[in-house]
Amino acid sequence: MEKSWRTPLVVLVCGSLVMLISFGIRAGFGLFMQPISMEHGWGREVLSVSLALQQLAWGALGAIAGGFADRYGPGRVIAVGALLYILGLVGMAYAPTPLSMHFFSGGLIGAALGCTSFGIVLAVIGRTVTVEKRSAAMGIATAAGSFGQFLLIPASQYLITWLGWHGALLGLAVIAVLILPLSGALAVKPAAAPGGAQQSLGQALHEALGEKGFHLLFWGYFVCGFHIAMLTMHLPSFVSDSGLKPEHGMTALALIGLFNVIGTFTAGWLGGRFSKKYLLSAIYSIRVLLIAMLVLLPLTPLTLYVFACGIGLLWLGTVPLTNGLVAQIFGMRYAALLASIVFFGHQIGGFIGVWLAGYLFDTTGSYSIAFYASMGLGIFAAIVNLPVNEKPLTERARYAQAVA
């Protein structure tokens, strides 16, 4: 990276603010489920499909955006993502049909998230800091995204109450404009890590696909996406259906965001000191216990808030650990592409989680089966992360040459 005003601190701060805005806006979409469905006379499955498509587009187009960011620089990609975010939010406010809602909330906003969130922003930050500080820096930026959830979910609820859901979406579009100037600070030139092997993009991709750990991280992230997307989009409705007030659901999501600031930063800090794969396994195991508590105990404001605080501590702790493992194993040159591909697994899980929960509710009148599926998948993720080989490929290659 050339010496300029784009110091590691500037990149970290601006990248964290991009994450705060991008993830914070998206985290409040579950609050729009009931008012949009009621006004248009749609079942919950319609918006569930839109938001599920958003998950899929986020992952698929995010992988493509990661390749462009590694080749042409992340600043341009993030700026394009900001424009797509604005168009998508405005389009959602005026979408008259399910198909148009799918296009704006699913396609455009999904593409925007792919350009402005984890894979690209964390790769930029990871390149600008030392290896020793990389995991903690990624934890800080991911925690900023969680703080955005804490700030913007209550703001979204306030805007819905004050302006209606149409006006609330337009207000969020104005907030998304702020990503444009922040993208300039992240316009750094991609470069190979010092001492790293010079590879083409195709060679790096072929190498990653041949590594078992890459696939294991993909499927572990699949489960994370299922959990987070299902809870983000359906927890407010689950709470209301259980007889609590909408404000309880909003407060629960805000608590998740607040406690995730602590949990994600802590996960990043721990990832720089302990085995990342064992930390991931622990996170998924504890999630299973918390979801079981939510489903099996009577739902009161107290049990809901205890669940929210607990799951919040684990919410995005997987992100700095998984992205950190990708960087640790494969290096930083194509980190945006490889992390975005692994994140595609997260979004496939999110697609299935959002759609399946809405479908099961419309067909059975309950979210119970979806929650039990979440518990089973959590056990699977706790196991699948354990065989990951955390040693860098370059280190393995040097060892193989030494013993040959």
C-alpha positions, 0 to 999 in steps of 0.5 A: 500500500502506498504511503498516503492519508489512507493510514491503517487507522483511517482505513479501519475507521472508514471501513467500520463506518461502511459496515455500520451503515450497510449492515445496520440498514439491512438488519432492520428489514424484519421490522417491515415484514408485517406492515408491507404484507398487511398493506399489500395483502401478501402472505409472509412468504412473499417478503420472505422470498424477497429477503431470501433472494437478497441473501443469495444475491448478496453471496453470489454477487458478493463473490464476483464483487470480491474478484473485481475488488482484488483486481481493480481496487475495493473503493470503486466496488464499494461506491457502486454498492452504495448506489445500488443500495440507494436504488434498492431502498427507493424501489422497495418503497414503491414496489407494487407487485411481488416480482418488483419487490423481489427485484429491488429488495432481493436483487439490488440490495443483495448486490449492494450488500455484496459490495459493501460488507464483510468480504471486501471491507474486511479484506481491505482492513486485513491488508493494512494492519500487521498479522498480529493485529489482523484478527482484532481489527477484523473483530472491530470492523465486524463489531461496528456492523453490529453497532449499526444494528443497535443504532439503526433498528430502533431508528427504523422502528421510529421511522416506520411509526413516524413516517410509515414504512414507505417513508422509513425506506426513503429515510434509510436511503438517505443514510445509505448515501453516506457510504459514497464518501467513505468509499474513497478512504478504502480505494487502496491498490490490491497487492500481494502480502509481503513475501507471499507467492505471486499467483493469478486469480485462477491459480488462487481459486484452484488452490482454495478449491483443492483444500478441504478446510475451504469447503468445511468453512463454507458449510460451517458458514452455511449454518451461521447464515441460516441462524442469523437470517432466520432470526433477523427476519422472523424473530419480530414476528415470532415475538408478536405471534407469541403475544408480546408487543412489537416493541419487545421484538425490536428491543430484542434485535437491538440487544442482539446488536449491542451485545454483538459489539462486545461478542464480535470484538472479543471473538476477534481478540481471542482469534489472535490468541487461540485456535480459531476453529475451536472457537467457532465450534464453541460458538455454534454449540452455545447457539444450540443451547440458546435456541433450545431455551427460546423454544422450550421455555415460556416466552416472556420479555425476560426469557426473550431478552436473556436469549437476545443478550446471549445470542448477541454475544455469538451473533457475528463472532464467526465472521472475524474468525472465519475470515481470519482463517481464510487469510491465515490459510491462503494469504491476503492477495485474493482474500476478498475473493476467497472470503466472499466465496466462503461467505456465499455459503453463509448466504445460501444458508440465509436464503434457506433459513429466511424462505423456509421459516416463512414457508413453514409458518404459512403452512403450519402456523408455527415457527417450531420446525424451523427452530428445531432445524436450527438446532440440528444445523448448529450441532452439525456446524460445531462438528464440521469446523473441527477438522480444519487445518489452520496452518498456512499453505505456504508453511505447509509447502516449506515443510513438505520441501524440507522433508522431501 
